[in-house]
């Protein structure tokens, strides 16, 4: 580059000197022949450019624009050899004519060299195709391994001829061992319509059954469930006891009877059990109920139960004032205390048979407090009365007293007398009621 610039400078200086000297020489010397002043013709084969001037051409040295050399073809910029129909449009030389393309011939497409089909994890390393793309593999699929076709296990001397495995190697046989001869598993002799389903022999041939003939089934023994149900609640007059009989083994019975107390008379309930398994008897007192079932062999099956559902005894009661409390104690040995009534008000919150009521909660309208206990059977105790500490005598003013005075036309009124107020004392237990006569049983279909 530096030499080129130096050359250009030299040429410019030379040209400038020539231009200055030639006019001066014309003044001093006679005019020469015009033909001798013409520069020689351009001798360039290739058109000079500003960057490359042919120094051997006097014409181009003086003026490169007068160069008549052939314009050179633009250089080829292709990296790969152009082909007809695939010209590199960015190359100035090849976009019109690719016959002088200087690009390299393209590498031939890689060819799969596999003979066996590659698969993931098993790729032929030296194959230029498969090591980058398995889908281009043209190898053949591998032949499937021979498969044993035996259903029964082969053994020496008994090999399935058409099996591709066993005819060369018996160890690869996958046939099943031959089934052993069927053995009867019955313990009881099978018969038509009663065959053991899981027996390999009897399900196809009853004659091969090895089971024993069943022992004759003994007749079921009579057995009964007798239930005597206590009446609900407490009673003072009569009550019904329910009797239930269940035939456990379905043997039936001849007779069903019931009686009250050991010395009572038997009552026949057989008809009551004809359509259902229950009947009732009526009782009038706490007692023991006996039930007997007679089976077909004449044997009796008996059950008894003590029934306590009657309470005809009135409860006992005691009451008194304890400081600011009214304390009531009530007791009933059978059905228990249901409630305490104080001046008609019902109280049921007893603790261990004791009821405490604050005096201030009681009505002060009455001079005396009336207390009575009632048990769960409805029996009432004797009424106990105590002086009411909250009671106050009504006060009368003067006008009322004058109005109370008898008129002169009426006889003198007798002066009223006051009754002394009794002090509260514990009450004596009330007289007990006499229970009704002993109950008698009678059948009922209730």
Secondary structure, DSSP 8 states (H G I E B T S, - for coil): -HHHHHHHHHHHHHHHHHHHHHHHHHHHS----GGGGS------SB--BTTB--TT-HHHHH-GGG--SB--------SB--BTTB--TT-TTTTT-GGG---B----------SB--BTTB--TT-TTTTT-GGG---B----------SB--BTTB--TT-TTTTT-GGG---B----------SB--BTTB--TT-TTTTT-GGG---B-----------EEEEEE--SS-BSS-EEEEEEEEETTS---SEEEEEESTTS--EE-TGGGSSSSEEEEEESSSEEEEEEEE-TTS-EEEEEEEE--B--S--EEEEEEETTEEEEEEE-SSS-EEEEEETTEEE---BTTEEEEEGGGS-SSSSEEEEEEEETT--B---EEEE-TT-------HHHHHHHS--TTS--------------------------------EE--
